[in-house]
Amino acid sequence: MSSLSLAPRRLRWAVADTLVLTGRAMTHWARQPAELIIGLLFPVLLVLMFGYLFGGAIAVPGGGDYREFLLPGMFAMTMAFGLEASYTAVATDTARGVTDRFRSLPMARSAVVTGRAAADLLHSAAGLAVMLACGRLVGWQWRNGLGAALTAVGLLLLLRFALIWVGIHLALVLRRPESVMVLQILVWPVGFTSNAFVAPQTMPGWLAAIAEFNPLSATVAACRELFGNPGWSGESFAAQHALGLAVAWPVLLIAVFLPLSVRRYRQLSR
């Protein structure tokens, strides 16, 4: 049988195995609801803290309500939060020998990492839904129609999908659940050196340049534009092409880290 005729069968095999392992990850979450609930509510706490405790002291360049400025940033931050859970799950499977057991099964090797990524994306979609509902409760709204709002949601999930592969690759490289602190240390600086909480023009020049070209900033700026919320404007390339960068950055991260993750897992499975 030729390799061309085998390709559709292999693809169906890989998709079926991915669905099985996605269900495995979701079953773990169902059996540990407290961890799931805390993960969903933590971003809500940040919205309340920044929106009501600090919001009165922060002015939005160009005017506008700070909570409407903040919410698109918090939606993007939600896409970065929680990566440590998937990171820990992948590293734990590797450390405990679960990866070796999968190797002995007649299954697509790529399904182990793609199944984890699919489960994480579903979890993130649920978290984003909670955040959108929270935003509505505190007065946030989209102003450019449903189509633009759905496009913004798509960009947020695209960002999450890209960050998932970064986390999976780091987990497969470091291989120990205890090293999750590495990922946690990376998430916070990336989040706070972006335009999620304040506009770059309020920062020192060198920090503003970093913030403008932060992948998170591109998604936040594009979402503010699509939602019709107050944002930041400028003459820089990043400010003028936020929508394009909001697509380009995640696609670049996926193109780099997805193949690296699959290759790394196959190396571990030998």
Disulfide bonds with the S-S distance in Angstrom:
none
